[in-house]
């Protein structure tokens, strides 16, 4: 197969046929042994897709020969006497001649069974550059410029070319590239390749661009790119700026024009050379579009009355700095206020008696210190207190009501101050007048600036204000409601009208404040919103009504509610008041006290206390006394006491109780005798007694009521089932050994009549009240008596109720207690042991009142000697008599002088009230110092 001449990178294909001449099928493989073993060769259509392929550069090609032949199919099976068409394609990447063989390997037969010679020659056409030097001229920075490069192919063969990418682009002054860097040039033709350059830095540049020919041996074609980099061209005017004479602290502006005469935008920024500067530039930076003009505003704001100079530094990207001088002269003052103040300050009409205040701040915005002096034209400099006036709607007592003669109405503080640069001082302009008048005054401010010695006026303020007073006419100064609630009446809301008229020269906002049970309502009796101001124009009248709720409390007690309808003015400190009074009367009583404590009384006695009761209402009162029946509220109980009953020693003949009047009277006589003499213990012999206990308890209870209800007792019928036998009641005083064994502690008290269950008493049997009912006219008084019956060991707390018809129920808590004296000794035997017979020995015994009743005690037959000098053999007790409160104790101090050696034993008695005396024994032995010698009598 002879391929003849081929072009590098352009594939060429030949065809042949492989025939099987045998009668058996065969399997074959086709190969070209001399072909390269590297990657597949690159065709021109693939090569021009990217200029970054290494194959464009000779030095970047690998050492391994590429695989340039492609066989299709390269293997397979052919049946007997069959054939197979074969395609052989050569894409040469190597310049030169080819002499190779196409080898056929047959499986099972051998290698290289058949060889087909292949011959070819590969060439690269010579390409030439028509303009190897491309001049771009002046180029603005970072703006792409494009020119065409002409490439000529005079040969008979096509070629493949590519503009190689720029190496080391980072940091280069010029960037170049091509939008169509690669292509195929046909034989005897030319192509134009676009080249673009973008200058990055200022200056002149001559750089080389490489155009590679695919497959060409040697260096690529060299192209020279020439250009000059320059920035935007901007014309600035004016070249200097003079602001002349301007007011200090006020902006004065002039325009600075920037004209961009280039085709690219110009980035600029400007700043003042002085730091800090009294000029500012707006905008201070920006971009000037191509072939256009931008104006920046240079504004002067001077802070002193001097000549100021500075420079504007204008920076234009990729251009030298432009300097523009500026100057100005300031006049006026650098003292400013944060609120409108000068030259005129007009106050709107103002209410009198209220301070008219105007607070503002004075600031020195200059750069030199200012000494300020404030005066009022026509008045000399005056001194005032530094205390600020009361702000708001109230008047301070120390504030002057009207200007003193020779003193201005409006006063400014502070009058003198030193203001350093940037310092701020708060000032207050205050005016107050007690009479309506129009005030016109002029404030003058003089200053000494910096080191100047002379004062000059820098400010003048004309102050004007008209003072007036509010006035409201009221239809009534006092409103009174009176309601008398009888038992059959129903309480309803009461209303009375009220009108207010604004007679002042200014509108006023009134706030009405009224507390319950009253309410401010509209004419339609609808509640007026609380704390909401009501505005009244000049001459306007407001119609209202006052509502009173007599049932503002749920009880039935008479009450009087008096409130003040406060009328406050939002614009003035003055307040008006209207007295609102509501009186509600019920049938009521006044009790002198609601608690009666009878204290603790002796058993089986009674006590009476009195309470004054007055009708304090204008309505007749019907009342009725009763006792509360609630068992949880009322308490009637007995204190715990022990009772002793002697065992029966003999049988007594039984006689029915009801048949023995003598026995009944004797029993009750003994009971009274027991109470009269205060026996310690009651011993009852009931061994032969048969009786009905409820009946006996009934009679005893009735007798203990001390005859209060004798008539009722006689009227009551005795139960028919009563069957009592005669009994013998014996009362006697038991010795101490019969009551309790000997011990260091001894307690004695009154005991109950018998060991029986306490009688269940009703409230009426413990307390009584008189009169039970009645009527009191208005203002009438009556004395009510309360009686407490002191049943034995009873503790009672009862509530008495006084029910008033149509009125409340009054409660009086009644409490009382009945008890007997009880005491305790901590010891009854004092054993001193061995004691010197000639020395006074001492001991102490504590007597404790463990009962509920105060008692007195006395030492029987006391010695007349003193505790310091007792008589020999006679004990001395101190104190010998006294009284002890419940729960308290008394220490009895004993002193004893034996007087002679030997054993001694003495006793003495202490009696508490009418109880059995208690004995205390003293024992010991009086000794004297003695020695015993074991020596013989005669030595």
Buried (B, 14 or more C-beta within 10 A) or exposed (E): BEBEEBBBBBBBEBEEEBEBEEEEEBEBBBBBEEBBEBEBBBBBEBBBEEBEBEBBEBEEEEEEBBBBBBBEEEBEEBEEEBEBEBEBBBBBBBEEEBEBBBBBBBEEEEEEEEEBEBEBEBBBBEBEBEEBEBEBEEBBBBBEBEBEBEBBBEBEBBBBBBBBBBEEEEEBBBBBBBEEBBBBBEEEEBBEBBBBBBBBEEEEBEBEBBBBBBBBEEEBBEBEBBBBBBBBBBEBEEEEBEBEEBBBBEEBEBEBEBBBBBEBBBBBBBBBBEEEBBBBBEEEEBEBEBEEEBEBEBBBBBBBBBEBEBBBBBBBBBBEEBEBEBBBBBEEBBBBBEEEBBEEBEBEEBBBBBBBBBEBEBBBBBBBBBBBBBBBEEBEEEEEEEEEBBEEBEBEEEBBEBBEEEBBBBBBBBBEBEBEBEBEEEBBBBBBBEEBEEBEBBBBBBBBBEEEEEBEEBBEBBBBBBBBBBBBEBBEEEBEBBBBBEEEEEEEEBEBEBBBBBBBBBEBBBBBBBEEBBBBBEEEEEEBEEEEBBEBEEEBEBEBBBBBBBEBEEEBEBBEBEBBBBBBBEBBBBBBBBEBBBBBBBBBBEBBEEEBBBEBBBBBEBBEBEBEBBBBBBBBBBBBBBBBEEEEEBEBEBBEBEBBBBEEEEEBEBBBBBEBEEBBEBBBEBBEEBBEEBBBBBBBBBBBBBBBEEBBBBBBBBBBBEEBBEEEBEEEEEEEEBEBBBBBBEBEEBEBEEBEEEEEEBBBBBBBBBEBEBBEBEBBBBBBBEEEEBEBEBEEEBEBEBBBBBBBBBBBBBBBBBBBEBBBBBBBBBBBBBBBBBBBBBBBEBEBEEBBBBEBBEBEBEBBBBBBBBBEBBBEEBBEBEBEEBBBEBBBBBEBEEEBEBEEBBEBEBBBBBBEBEEBEBEBBBBBBEBBBBBBEBBBBBBEEEEEEEEEEEE
